[in-house]
Amino acid sequence: MKKIAIIGAGLGGLSAAARLAAKGNEVHIFEKNSYAGGKASQFYEQGFRFDTGPSLLTMPYVLNDLFNECGEELNDYLSLKKLETVCRYFFNDGTFINAYSDLEKFGEEISEKTMDDEETLNDFFNYSKTIYDLTADLFLFNSPSDPKTLFNQKALRTLFNIHKIDSFRTVHQAVSSFFKDKKLIQLFDRYATYNGSNPFEAPATLNIIPYVEYFPGSYLPVGGIYSITNALKNLAEKKRVIFHFNSIVEEIMLRNKTAVGINVNGEKIPFDKVISNVDVNITFKNLLNDINKFESKRYKKLKPSLSGVVFYWAVDNQFPQLETHNIIFSEDYKKEFDQLTTQKIIPDEPTVYIYISSKLNPDDAPKGKENWFVMINAPYDDGQNWQKEISDARKNVIDKINKVLKINIEQNILFEKILTPKELEAKTAAYRGSIYGISSDKRTSAFLRQQNKSRTIKNLYFCGGSAHPGGGIPLVILSGKIVSDIIQSEVK
């Protein structure tokens, strides 16, 4: 049995904690906030409940595997609802496209409303599935730095079919080779933003994402996304993980290039292993005293991912023209990403994402009202005048919603809260407000992400969205699995 410290009670930390505790280790989680979840948190106000960050669950089998590994049944902790309409997409010309989870129905929708058809859609998903089949074991479920991952039949198959993972085209180039209609190109380009990337620069390997959203489908738990956090916390507690909330870790203690414990709230506590569920850059800079190792220097030089601005609106009305998940697209997607990544400003005509969990979970809002989570892409913090950026963005978002939906949303807003990149960094230790750690806008990004075991400090490990395999609920949970697997193999 090992005594293990986990810094941060995000989903990655909770995933690692439950697995390691289930194997008999003594696991302690130290969280600076009074609650678990990290970005996957929630808040209540005046009868409205809001998820603060992630809003969609894909790859539910990742959760099933976690609970099964711990000798438990997911259904005893969490109830999932499959979305019949994954998202409703709105365009400036008044067209809207329902992305149904039933691909036959989705194909009929695009045949009716675009220049493309069901056959083209199936071809694209077959292409997306090929990328998944070739890369999932290598890059999602295991550590690519582990020789056992690289030297087996599946890895050899990927090597012999390396061209099929499509890393030499951009997302946009690949999507454009399948679809003729600009609306569908924009619709599938959007998936690059799932890990904070620019579809005009990111490798087409990211076209794996549509496949995992539709197979086996997209879900929302009863009680919202925060129910996942609660389920993982309850699982960890059942496996006797010890939680320390309101506990600020000040330092990871080192001796002879080995992590030997942590300094928390002024108290030095020894541990056999230390797992950081904190952003990698923040870990090196703040918890390791800006340690001058090749790992920390390399990661610091990498470009952060995109961030976002979220408006949480309590809405005094219901809007049947909206689904649970909605996208109102900008007119010029290329210009939007140029402004985000080159000019590092919030676009003057942003794409607007609206998530209304009360559509599926009526208890999330008082009767006759809705809880709107309104998000736009934003650059990472680079010294922008955020007060002006947010003021201009709010006006542009409201104008966009009113114009496309033909409503007057502002008169229906009972109250609002706003999350900016600066506040995201303060609340969740997201480096420079980036949501997903480093950007995935290069072909080699998958290999540049921080590996789950430190290469320079013994007994130090990483999980969470800034570490391998990346951001998003299932990948963050998998990061905890990989860390657990590494530690268990070392213990054995």
Secondary structure as UniProt FT lines:
FT   STRAND          3..7
FT   HELIX           11..22
FT   TURN            23..24
FT   STRAND          26..30
FT   TURN            38..39
FT   STRAND          42..45
FT   TURN            46..47
FT   STRAND          48..51
FT   HELIX           61..69
FT   TURN            70..71
FT   HELIX           74..76
FT   STRAND          80..82
FT   STRAND          85..90
FT   TURN            92..93
FT   STRAND          96..100
FT   HELIX           103..113
FT   HELIX           118..135
FT   HELIX           136..140
FT   TURN            144..145
FT   HELIX           147..150
FT   HELIX           153..160
FT   HELIX           162..165
FT   HELIX           171..178
FT   HELIX           182..189
FT   HELIX           190..195
FT   TURN            199..201
FT   HELIX           204..208
FT   HELIX           209..214
FT   STRAND          219..221
FT   TURN            222..223
FT   HELIX           226..238
FT   TURN            239..240
FT   STRAND          242..244
FT   STRAND          249..254
FT   STRAND          258..264
FT   TURN            265..266
FT   STRAND          267..270
FT   STRAND          273..276
FT   HELIX           280..282
FT   HELIX           283..287
FT   TURN            288..290
FT   HELIX           294..301
FT   STRAND          307..315
FT   TURN            320..321
FT   STRAND          325..328
FT   HELIX           333..341
FT   STRAND          352..355
FT   HELIX           357..359
FT   HELIX           362..364
FT   TURN            367..368
FT   STRAND          370..378
FT   HELIX           386..405
FT   HELIX           409..412
FT   STRAND          413..419
FT   HELIX           421..428
FT   HELIX           431..433
FT   TURN            443..444
FT   HELIX           445..448
FT   STRAND          460..462
FT   TURN            465..466
FT   TURN            468..469
FT   HELIX           473..491
//
